[in-house]
Amino acid sequence: MVAPKGSGTSVRRNFLDGSGINSSFAVHQDATGRAMERTIALGIAIGSGFLFPTTFQMEVYSDLTANAAFSWAHWPNDGAQYNELRKHGHTPSEAFNETVEELTQSLIRLVAENGMDWMMPIAPPRLNEELWIGRHKFRKAVALYLPNFISQSKQVKKQKLC
């Protein structure tokens, strides 16, 4: 298995522009004695600049954790932003565009291209201060619910496979 550390569109875009994307790799069983060699070759072929070993179990868990953390991190924020915009006169469509579409069509790409560190200096200073002060509460809240969310996600995936 070779698992690029990015979305399919990022992998393709990076491959086409020659920059590649880091990937994890794993071999579960090796009937020919060449599985590791072939897996690494596949990683290089898709443009992985760096390959790091993992296991299938660790990869599934990291994907579930990343998906859950992303969902838990953005869902309440997007809902709060949507509600705030609606209170100030935005139509449902406008509020949706300013929250979900802004995140999925604009901000994600900017962060992918420039990194998270790029976001902080361009945010208003008061927002940065409030985010910094509230970060521990937010982490504790996410840490409290994340294991249960991951467990539920595993159950759903098992049901879909059966």
C-alpha atoms as a printed R data frame, in Angstrom:
    type eleno elety resid chain resno       x       y       z
1   ATOM     1    CA   MET     A     1   0.000   0.000   0.000
2   ATOM     2    CA   VAL     A     2   1.144   3.515  -0.773
3   ATOM     3    CA   ALA     A     3  -0.957   6.232   0.876
4   ATOM     4    CA   PRO     A     4  -0.261   9.801  -0.270
5   ATOM     5    CA   LYS     A     5  -0.660  12.375   2.493
6   ATOM     6    CA   GLY     A     6  -3.080  14.599   0.653
7   ATOM     7    CA   SER     A     7  -6.301  14.648  -1.302
8   ATOM     8    CA   GLY     A     8  -6.538  13.111  -4.747
9   ATOM     9    CA   THR     A     9  -6.604  16.531  -6.356
10  ATOM    10    CA   SER     A    10  -3.449  17.566  -4.474
11  ATOM    11    CA   VAL     A    11  -1.671  14.359  -5.479
12  ATOM    12    CA   ARG     A    12  -2.573  14.883  -9.132
13  ATOM    13    CA   ARG     A    13  -1.711  18.595  -9.149
14  ATOM    14    CA   ASN     A    14   1.644  17.965  -7.461
15  ATOM    15    CA   PHE     A    15   2.398  15.050  -9.791
16  ATOM    16    CA   LEU     A    16   1.677  17.167 -12.853
17  ATOM    17    CA   ASP     A    17   3.836  20.063 -11.692
18  ATOM    18    CA   GLY     A    18   6.628  17.684 -10.656
19  ATOM    19    CA   SER     A    19   6.608  18.498  -6.949
20  ATOM    20    CA   GLY     A    20   5.218  15.189  -5.623
21  ATOM    21    CA   ILE     A    21   3.679  14.548  -2.222
22  ATOM    22    CA   ASN     A    22   4.868  12.561   0.796
23  ATOM    23    CA   SER     A    23   3.358   9.108   1.310
24  ATOM    24    CA   SER     A    24   3.284   6.341   3.848
25  ATOM    25    CA   PHE     A    25   3.737   2.743   2.742
26  ATOM    26    CA   ALA     A    26   3.079  -0.720   4.119
27  ATOM    27    CA   VAL     A    27   3.427  -4.337   3.060
28  ATOM    28    CA   HIS     A    28   1.097  -6.788   4.781
29  ATOM    29    CA   GLN     A    29   2.363  -9.981   3.160
30  ATOM    30    CA   ASP     A    30   5.143 -10.708   0.714
31  ATOM    31    CA   ALA     A    31   4.590 -13.799  -1.446
32  ATOM    32    CA   THR     A    32   7.351 -12.957  -3.948
33  ATOM    33    CA   GLY     A    33  10.011 -11.510  -1.666
34  ATOM    34    CA   ARG     A    34   9.865  -8.278  -3.668
35  ATOM    35    CA   ALA     A    35   6.768  -6.605  -2.212
36  ATOM    36    CA   MET     A    36   8.727  -3.967  -0.287
37  ATOM    37    CA   GLU     A    37  10.810  -3.078  -3.357
38  ATOM    38    CA   ARG     A    38   7.712  -2.847  -5.545
39  ATOM    39    CA   THR     A    39   5.798  -0.803  -2.989
40  ATOM    40    CA   ILE     A    40   8.609   1.729  -2.716
41  ATOM    41    CA   ALA     A    41   8.875   1.837  -6.521
42  ATOM    42    CA   LEU     A    42   5.148   2.566  -6.714
43  ATOM    43    CA   GLY     A    43   5.571   5.389  -4.192
44  ATOM    44    CA   ILE     A    44   8.348   6.903  -6.289
45  ATOM    45    CA   ALA     A    45   6.304   6.437  -9.471
46  ATOM    46    CA   ILE     A    46   3.399   8.498  -8.115
47  ATOM    47    CA   GLY     A    47   5.821  11.260  -7.149
48  ATOM    48    CA   SER     A    48   6.342  10.735  -3.425
49  ATOM    49    CA   GLY     A    49   9.223  12.925  -2.314
50  ATOM    50    CA   PHE     A    50   9.461  11.096   0.994
51  ATOM    51    CA   LEU     A    51   8.133   7.661   1.950
52  ATOM    52    CA   PHE     A    52   7.702   6.585   5.540
53  ATOM    53    CA   PRO     A    53   6.720   3.136   6.819
54  ATOM    54    CA   THR     A    54   3.404   2.408   8.475
55  ATOM    55    CA   THR     A    55   1.030  -0.522   8.918
56  ATOM    56    CA   PHE     A    56  -2.458  -0.987   7.505
57  ATOM    57    CA   GLN     A    57  -3.921  -0.681  10.999
58  ATOM    58    CA   MET     A    58  -2.010   2.526  11.747
59  ATOM    59    CA   GLU     A    59  -3.017   4.015   8.387
60  ATOM    60    CA   VAL     A    60  -6.719   3.332   8.962
61  ATOM    61    CA   TYR     A    61  -6.514   4.785  12.464
62  ATOM    62    CA   SER     A    62  -4.648   7.905  11.300
63  ATOM    63    CA   ASP     A    63  -7.185   8.442   8.498
64  ATOM    64    CA   LEU     A    64 -10.094   8.068  10.896
65  ATOM    65    CA   THR     A    65  -8.412  10.405  13.381
66  ATOM    66    CA   ALA     A    66  -7.668  13.016  10.739
67  ATOM    67    CA   ASN     A    67 -11.186  12.838   9.290
68  ATOM    68    CA   ALA     A    68 -12.774  12.978  12.725
69  ATOM    69    CA   ALA     A    69 -10.550  15.817  13.907
70  ATOM    70    CA   PHE     A    70 -11.243  17.782  10.739
71  ATOM    71    CA   SER     A    71 -14.992  17.221  11.086
72  ATOM    72    CA   TRP     A    72 -15.052  18.098  14.760
73  ATOM    73    CA   ALA     A    73 -12.829  21.117  14.240
74  ATOM    74    CA   HIS     A    74 -14.834  22.647  11.423
75  ATOM    75    CA   TRP     A    75 -18.419  21.591  11.934
76  ATOM    76    CA   PRO     A    76 -19.088  23.695  15.083
77  ATOM    77    CA   ASN     A    77 -17.100  26.631  13.722
78  ATOM    78    CA   ASP     A    78 -18.891  26.608  10.387
79  ATOM    79    CA   GLY     A    79 -22.253  26.351  12.143
80  ATOM    80    CA   ALA     A    80 -21.428  29.258  14.443
81  ATOM    81    CA   GLN     A    81 -20.223  31.367  11.515
82  ATOM    82    CA   TYR     A    82 -23.335  30.493   9.489
83  ATOM    83    CA   ASN     A    83 -25.642  31.448  12.382
84  ATOM    84    CA   GLU     A    84 -23.777  34.696  12.993
85  ATOM    85    CA   LEU     A    85 -24.078  35.688   9.333
86  ATOM    86    CA   ARG     A    86 -27.807  34.837   9.329
87  ATOM    87    CA   LYS     A    87 -28.314  37.074  12.405
88  ATOM    88    CA   HIS     A    88 -26.764  39.932  10.455
89  ATOM    89    CA   GLY     A    89 -29.011  39.625   7.419
90  ATOM    90    CA   HIS     A    90 -27.312  37.093   5.127
91  ATOM    91    CA   THR     A    91 -29.673  34.786   3.256
92  ATOM    92    CA   PRO     A    92 -29.208  31.047   3.871
93  ATOM    93    CA   SER     A    93 -27.455  30.744   0.512
94  ATOM    94    CA   GLU     A    94 -25.109  33.673   1.229
95  ATOM    95    CA   ALA     A    95 -24.286  32.342   4.701
96  ATOM    96    CA   PHE     A    96 -23.580  28.886   3.272
97  ATOM    97    CA   ASN     A    97 -21.293  30.327   0.586
98  ATOM    98    CA   GLU     A    98 -19.401  32.398   3.145
99  ATOM    99    CA   THR     A    99 -18.817  29.395   5.417
100 ATOM   100    CA   VAL     A   100 -18.690  26.017   3.702
101 ATOM   101    CA   GLU     A   101 -17.730  27.155   0.211
102 ATOM   102    CA   GLU     A   102 -15.168  29.632   1.515
103 ATOM   103    CA   LEU     A   103 -13.529  26.821   3.469
104 ATOM   104    CA   THR     A   104 -13.700  24.094   0.823
105 ATOM   105    CA   GLN     A   105 -13.018  26.163  -2.283
106 ATOM   106    CA   SER     A   106 -10.654  28.847  -1.064
107 ATOM   107    CA   LEU     A   107  -9.075  28.489   2.370
108 ATOM   108    CA   ILE     A   108  -8.133  24.815   2.066
109 ATOM   109    CA   ARG     A   109  -6.218  25.513  -1.141
110 ATOM   110    CA   LEU     A   110  -4.443  28.521   0.353
111 ATOM   111    CA   VAL     A   111  -3.384  26.497   3.403
112 ATOM   112    CA   ALA     A   112  -2.285  23.603   1.167
113 ATOM   113    CA   GLU     A   113  -0.140  25.969  -0.895
114 ATOM   114    CA   ASN     A   114   1.208  28.158   1.920
115 ATOM   115    CA   GLY     A   115   0.992  26.103   5.135
116 ATOM   116    CA   MET     A   116  -0.852  26.814   8.398
117 ATOM   117    CA   ASP     A   117   1.801  29.263   9.577
118 ATOM   118    CA   TRP     A   118   0.787  31.522   6.703
119 ATOM   119    CA   MET     A   119  -2.742  31.891   8.129
120 ATOM   120    CA   MET     A   120  -1.838  33.436  11.474
121 ATOM   121    CA   PRO     A   121  -0.199  36.699  10.340
122 ATOM   122    CA   ILE     A   122  -3.057  37.534   7.961
123 ATOM   123    CA   ALA     A   123  -5.797  37.040  10.583
124 ATOM   124    CA   PRO     A   124  -6.849  40.084  12.635
125 ATOM   125    CA   PRO     A   125  -4.679  40.419  15.798
126 ATOM   126    CA   ARG     A   126  -7.698  40.190  18.149
127 ATOM   127    CA   LEU     A   127  -8.803  36.930  16.524
128 ATOM   128    CA   ASN     A   128  -5.303  35.479  16.905
129 ATOM   129    CA   GLU     A   129  -5.284  36.464  20.570
130 ATOM   130    CA   GLU     A   130  -8.691  34.876  21.219
131 ATOM   131    CA   LEU     A   131  -7.699  31.704  19.359
132 ATOM   132    CA   TRP     A   132  -4.472  31.491  21.357
133 ATOM   133    CA   ILE     A   133  -6.262  31.962  24.663
134 ATOM   134    CA   GLY     A   134  -9.024  29.452  23.838
135 ATOM   135    CA   ARG     A   135  -6.861  26.755  22.251
136 ATOM   136    CA   HIS     A   136  -6.576  24.603  25.388
137 ATOM   137    CA   LYS     A   137 -10.347  24.483  25.917
138 ATOM   138    CA   PHE     A   138 -10.853  23.593  22.275
139 ATOM   139    CA   ARG     A   139  -8.224  20.809  22.397
140 ATOM   140    CA   LYS     A   140  -9.760  19.365  25.564
141 ATOM   141    CA   ALA     A   141 -13.224  19.369  23.988
142 ATOM   142    CA   VAL     A   142 -11.987  17.664  20.829
143 ATOM   143    CA   ALA     A   143  -9.914  15.150  22.837
144 ATOM   144    CA   LEU     A   144 -13.001  14.268  24.870
145 ATOM   145    CA   TYR     A   145 -15.153  13.379  21.847
146 ATOM   146    CA   LEU     A   146 -12.582  12.229  19.287
147 ATOM   147    CA   PRO     A   147 -12.063   8.636  20.557
148 ATOM   148    CA   ASN     A   148 -15.817   7.966  20.543
149 ATOM   149    CA   PHE     A   149 -16.191   9.513  17.094
150 ATOM   150    CA   ILE     A   150 -13.352   7.344  15.753
151 ATOM   151    CA   SER     A   151 -14.878   4.234  17.313
152 ATOM   152    CA   GLN     A   152 -18.229   4.992  15.687
153 ATOM   153    CA   SER     A   153 -16.497   5.645  12.340
154 ATOM   154    CA   LYS     A   154 -14.787   2.238  12.536
155 ATOM   155    CA   GLN     A   155 -18.142   0.547  13.149
156 ATOM   156    CA   VAL     A   156 -19.706   2.298  10.151
157 ATOM   157    CA   LYS     A   157 -16.789   1.305   7.909
158 ATOM   158    CA   LYS     A   158 -17.022  -2.332   9.077
159 ATOM   159    CA   GLN     A   159 -20.740  -2.374   8.317
160 ATOM   160    CA   LYS     A   160 -20.153  -0.990   4.827
161 ATOM   161    CA   LEU     A   161 -17.508  -3.657   4.126
162 ATOM   162    CA   CYS     A   162 -19.772  -6.545   5.164
